[in-house]
Amino acid sequence: MAALSFTIQHNDKVGKARVGIITTDHGDIETPIFMPVGTVGSVKAVTVKELEKEVKAQIILGNTYHLYLRPGIEVLEAAGGLHLFNGWHGPILTDSGGYQVFSLSGTRKLTEEGVIFQSHIDGSRHLFTPEKVMDIQRSIGGDIIMAFDECPPGGSDYTYAKKSMELTHRWLDRCFERFSATSDRYNYSQNLFPIVQGGVHHDLRKASCEYVSSKEAMGNAIGGLSVGEPMETMYEICALCCDNLPVNKPRYLMGVGTPWNMLECISMGVDMFDCVMPTRNGRNAMLFTANGVLNIDNKKWEKDFSVIDESLEGTMSSYYSKAYLRHLLKSGEYLGLTIASVHNLSFYLWLMKEARNQIIAGSFDSWKREMCQRMQQRL
């Protein structure tokens, strides 16, 4: 077993974008990278084979909160971990469940020890502590596991954001203590990433970056963004965090976002992204393309028999027509959900590959400006 490693292969000539490789025991991850979200152990409406062959995903996410509640840790341990349970043999990142727990604001109680919350499934009460979350993620079997943090609401005032950040830091100490006192499961290396918090307050974010950096973890995450703050504020805080986190470790921006968000944040030095947007929006008839966003539900596509996206060669997008996909979604056919989800995920992974190519070629900055403008058009 070898701990995760990160090698920077190219740096952008203009900005702070970079191309690298994260090496894990389940394979290499080329950065910058987008990670499809598999909340309950599956990426909604998409099979593992489609993730591998069409989307060309390199790493996927699993959600601690949901997997803990169902199927439960006993089942996952009996299976030999999530990799063997769901058939995905590449790297897996597990989030801590913190975001889901804290979104249950009406049914949870926050204490120094941890968080008491009620299951959304049956109303049963549970306690998540930093120690328990480390144990759960060990059992799920993520190659990368996330520290347990409090994600404060968007727009939190300074007093709340500071108190929340300090609690996150105390919990982070406990996460590392528990992680260090326990062993890797299933005969491969597991790696703990801490999370920067601090709301939209510059001095808090800088202090959190310094605290997180002091842990000398294998990688670092930026949390608490894309939670309601203005987009320009998100960019401002992201840039500040990238400037204050180690250059030689991968930087993971959690829960972001649109294709143009990702390109802007790549230019600041972010390496890893995740978001439910490509699958959620796909299931609701919104498709992302290099030429703009289209709502396939619109009548204008009813007799458009051109393929969904000819640039995504070898995928469903270059096989099925816009008219056919519209028909499936209007008819409530499950196949429509799969095609739309695979399309958006394929586009996100294609965009990451193109970003890598442009950084290597030295043309990322001009390409990014053109792409961000094109992709935001409504078709």
Summary of the structure (lengths in Angstrom):
residues: 379
radius of gyration: 20.3
end to end distance: 48.8
largest distance: 61.6
contacts: 1323
relative contact order: 0.14
helix: 43%
strand: 19%
